[in-house]
Amino acid sequence: MATSLRLLRISPLLQKSPRYRKPQIQPSRARTLTTRATRHTLNTGAKIPALGFGTFQDADAQEDAVSRCLKAGFHLIDTAQVYDVEVEVGRGMKKSGIPREDIFLATKLWCNTYHPDDVERALDVSLRDLDTPYVDLLLMHYPCVFARGAERFPRDGEGKMVHGKTTYVDTWKALEKILSTGKAKAIGVSNFSKGEIQTLLDECSVPPAVHQMETHPYLQQKSFNAWLQSKGIHVIQFSPLGNMNPFYRETGWSKDIAHTVERITESPLLKELGFKYNKTPVQMALAWGINSGRSVIPKSVIDWQIDQNIEADFEMEEKDMKRIGSMDRKARFNDPSADYQYRLYSDLEGIEGTVEGKTH
Ligand SMILES: NC(=O)c1ccc[n+]([C@@H]2O[C@H](COP(=O)([O-])OP(=O)(O)OC[C@H]3O[C@@H](n4cnc5c(N)ncnc54)[C@H](OP(=O)(O)O)[C@@H]3O)[C@@H](O)[C@H]2O)c1
């Protein structure tokens, strides 16, 4: 049976903990800033919303969360086959009543379906589950290729990940062919290094439209972001709230840094700047990403958080952007390199302290 990523459900007890209570913000001026609905243009010519919605975890809550977020004004939904939430995401889109053409839907292929002969079939499974004839964006979830077959995390007798015989370049060429079917309007990558993207640019014909990668005030990847921009590759920031997701403190490969950096909600600088704009630290972190020309996909299944996150697209002064620029700690939280038996992010920042340990 395929291993699932349905991990770390939030217990009802935890839901009552202070972490889940709505912080006090000053309501009198809270909406005086103009809330925008920024869209960026991809190298395909398509528009992608700057503010999106992540769907990793909490499968049982995702149908309602997706419906609620679409009704609240989010138009970009990020999901993945390995999250095991595509059925719920599809139902949530229908429930919202928002027309399909008004939604930018992104999903990701998982690493055991990267053989060129498997790619279209894997996409068909996602389309069936999402109950849609197409996705706006199809991403390779990671550059590493796992052995073909039903097992998402194929391991040998010693528990080590078994790799496939093809490469990410072979998969990319198969994705290029998908474009002509209309089942994916754009293709992109996630968790690639600079060198791996350069290889695609050198050896393939379609450049990635998007790189989805970990970016937040604690991991800013300034030179890599500038390079991607110079190549016309749009960045979607995953985990835009840094270490807010408890997954990064509890997972088997959690790094020390995840325990030492304060949560975004507790950042004194984001609190101070938030006071000026009458925004919360979370809204400041998201606005920093949007004002940098990127898209952000915060995840939440909690109503007040969804309502708060939709108010995160506002103009920030350059001097405040620079101050948030000083928060960079090169703190990369998502690094399953040791478990996947593949050095991810090899030429990027924040790969020190990679930890052994299994999640799946
Ligand atoms: N490509 C990849 O490999 C990859 C990897 C990781 C994530 N992603 C994508 O990126 C999305 C977001 O990443 P993520 O879930 O790791 O991290 P995140 O969105 O940065 O943080 C999520 C955490 O922040 C909390 N939160 C959200 N809004 C909040 C608010 N307004 N105030 C206080 N807390 C708030 C959420 O709480 P609750 O859960 O309690 O609502 C959740 O614990 C994922 O859902 C997924 O779509 C992609």
PDBQT file of the ligand as one rigid body, heavy atoms in Angstrom, charges set to zero:
ROOT
HETATM    1  N1  LIG A 401       7.010  21.888  -2.697  1.00  0.00    +0.000 N 
HETATM    2  C1  LIG A 401       7.241  21.425  -1.499  1.00  0.00    +0.000 C 
HETATM    3  O1  LIG A 401       8.096  20.545  -1.285  1.00  0.00    +0.000 OA
HETATM    4  C2  LIG A 401       6.464  21.960  -0.338  1.00  0.00    +0.000 A 
HETATM    5  C3  LIG A 401       6.935  21.755   0.963  1.00  0.00    +0.000 A 
HETATM    6  C4  LIG A 401       6.197  22.285   2.028  1.00  0.00    +0.000 A 
HETATM    7  C5  LIG A 401       5.035  22.981   1.776  1.00  0.00    +0.000 A 
HETATM    8  N2  LIG A 401       4.576  23.147   0.481  1.00  0.00    +0.000 N 
HETATM    9  C6  LIG A 401       3.326  23.897   0.192  1.00  0.00    +0.000 C 
HETATM   10  O2  LIG A 401       3.366  25.126   0.922  1.00  0.00    +0.000 OA
HETATM   11  C7  LIG A 401       2.225  25.219   1.765  1.00  0.00    +0.000 C 
HETATM   12  C8  LIG A 401       2.542  26.001   3.006  1.00  0.00    +0.000 C 
HETATM   13  O3  LIG A 401       3.657  25.439   3.664  1.00  0.00    +0.000 OA
HETATM   14  P1  LIG A 401       3.644  24.953   5.178  1.00  0.00    +0.000 P 
HETATM   15  O4  LIG A 401       2.316  24.385   5.514  1.00  0.00    +0.000 OA
HETATM   16  O5  LIG A 401       4.840  24.122   5.362  1.00  0.00    +0.000 OA
HETATM   17  O6  LIG A 401       3.944  26.253   6.008  1.00  0.00    +0.000 OA
HETATM   18  P2  LIG A 401       3.270  27.685   6.253  1.00  0.00    +0.000 P 
HETATM   19  O7  LIG A 401       2.121  27.925   5.365  1.00  0.00    +0.000 OA
HETATM   20  O8  LIG A 401       4.411  28.626   6.221  1.00  0.00    +0.000 OA
HETATM   21  O9  LIG A 401       2.800  27.538   7.750  1.00  0.00    +0.000 OA
HETATM   22  C9  LIG A 401       1.670  26.800   8.083  1.00  0.00    +0.000 C 
HETATM   23  C10 LIG A 401       1.469  26.908   9.568  1.00  0.00    +0.000 C 
HETATM   24  O10 LIG A 401       1.215  28.252   9.940  1.00  0.00    +0.000 OA
HETATM   25  C11 LIG A 401       0.011  28.352  10.648  1.00  0.00    +0.000 C 
HETATM   26  N3  LIG A 401      -0.679  29.589  10.227  1.00  0.00    +0.000 N 
HETATM   27  C12 LIG A 401      -1.204  29.879   9.006  1.00  0.00    +0.000 A 
HETATM   28  N4  LIG A 401      -1.727  31.112   8.996  1.00  0.00    +0.000 NA
HETATM   29  C13 LIG A 401      -1.544  31.613  10.243  1.00  0.00    +0.000 A 
HETATM   30  C14 LIG A 401      -1.882  32.854  10.868  1.00  0.00    +0.000 A 
HETATM   31  N5  LIG A 401      -2.519  33.811  10.189  1.00  0.00    +0.000 N 
HETATM   32  N6  LIG A 401      -1.541  33.024  12.168  1.00  0.00    +0.000 NA
HETATM   33  C15 LIG A 401      -0.899  32.065  12.860  1.00  0.00    +0.000 A 
HETATM   34  N7  LIG A 401      -0.554  30.860  12.315  1.00  0.00    +0.000 NA
HETATM   35  C16 LIG A 401      -0.875  30.651  11.028  1.00  0.00    +0.000 A 
HETATM   36  C17 LIG A 401      -0.781  27.119  10.267  1.00  0.00    +0.000 C 
HETATM   37  O11 LIG A 401      -1.611  26.764  11.317  1.00  0.00    +0.000 OA
HETATM   38  P3  LIG A 401      -2.826  25.705  11.188  1.00  0.00    +0.000 P 
HETATM   39  O12 LIG A 401      -2.255  24.492  10.528  1.00  0.00    +0.000 OA
HETATM   40  O13 LIG A 401      -3.188  25.466  12.578  1.00  0.00    +0.000 OA
HETATM   41  O14 LIG A 401      -3.899  26.338  10.387  1.00  0.00    +0.000 OA
HETATM   42  C18 LIG A 401       0.298  26.083  10.029  1.00  0.00    +0.000 C 
HETATM   43  O15 LIG A 401       0.674  25.449  11.235  1.00  0.00    +0.000 OA
HETATM   44  C19 LIG A 401       1.839  23.751   1.994  1.00  0.00    +0.000 C 
HETATM   45  O16 LIG A 401       0.524  23.618   2.461  1.00  0.00    +0.000 OA
HETATM   46  C20 LIG A 401       2.062  23.169   0.629  1.00  0.00    +0.000 C 
HETATM   47  O17 LIG A 401       0.990  23.471  -0.225  1.00  0.00    +0.000 OA
HETATM   48  C21 LIG A 401       5.293  22.650  -0.565  1.00  0.00    +0.000 A 
ENDROOT
TORSDOF 0
